[in-house]
């Protein structure tokens, strides 16, 4: 049976199951269901339209209808035994927007204490939970009224999370519309909301594309567990191998899809993150984001600073060939210079090396090949003239000088004759 205060709040509609009791008239007493046209089919009086009425109004109507047929005014009690499911619409930043029929059993109601309407958080849970961009501070509930209009209620679920204000967990009614709009969040807010019970309660797959000046551009997928947030910008850059040496960390773009179909472009300045610890630049990524890292000329001083960040790769591979003791593929620190590569290969064989002919071969990302010869000075600091900063997959070729080339040519030319003379001497011929 509905509580007294709810007799004026609950509005009858098709599917409601009622118990009608007429004192001392047992043939009029019994269970009845509101039909699809909103009427009750009752003995003696026939069809009675109760759709849109409260329990009190329906009781008054039945009392008036039966009073014309009885000698004394009847004493009628109208009880709601099983309310119909509540239909609400959830739109905006939820996982599965749409219309939902929520039964009172799902809402935890007990007719012994009155009708327990489903709450806002329960309905959001039914719709899959809020998305990463949901504005939980300004959720709108649009409630129709009996005059044909509607009223708008504002709900702040952030207040519910922070202070436990249960008044914000509004109880919904039949016909309510819940609108969840979008708003940016700080990383700390994102973590707090992800742990709330109105966030997704099942693992979800996030896919983010990374392009531009990245070691391994492509699409990356990550399963996000309930209560967790997705990867940040620097985390996904690390997963994709880190930035290249020419990455413009001041203008990293995140292209984000929106419900309107018009993408939103966010810019992050990771140089500010490195220099001043501006954590807001490490954007929280969302499913479907595209990260674009463009190229720029990086000054040597900045390049060395960027190389120490956690979104730069730990090392690069280069190849050193020619007149060095330990040539081949070498693993070097990011932003290692030409001199560092030569020293890592054992240094120069000064008797055989033409120091003005150390050649750098680089395959650019656009498919072109750069070939440049440097006059190496192993005591020189990194600079563009004779000790450039290397990039991944560079090839360093240390050339022989003229004397070494001539000597090697003569050794090859005279090797057969030297062998014959040695053979003749061995046998005394």
Order of alpha helices (4+ residues) and beta strands (2+ residues): beta-beta-beta-beta-alpha-beta-beta-beta-alpha-beta-beta-alpha-beta-alpha-beta-beta-alpha-beta-beta-alpha-beta-alpha-beta-beta-alpha-beta-beta-beta-alpha
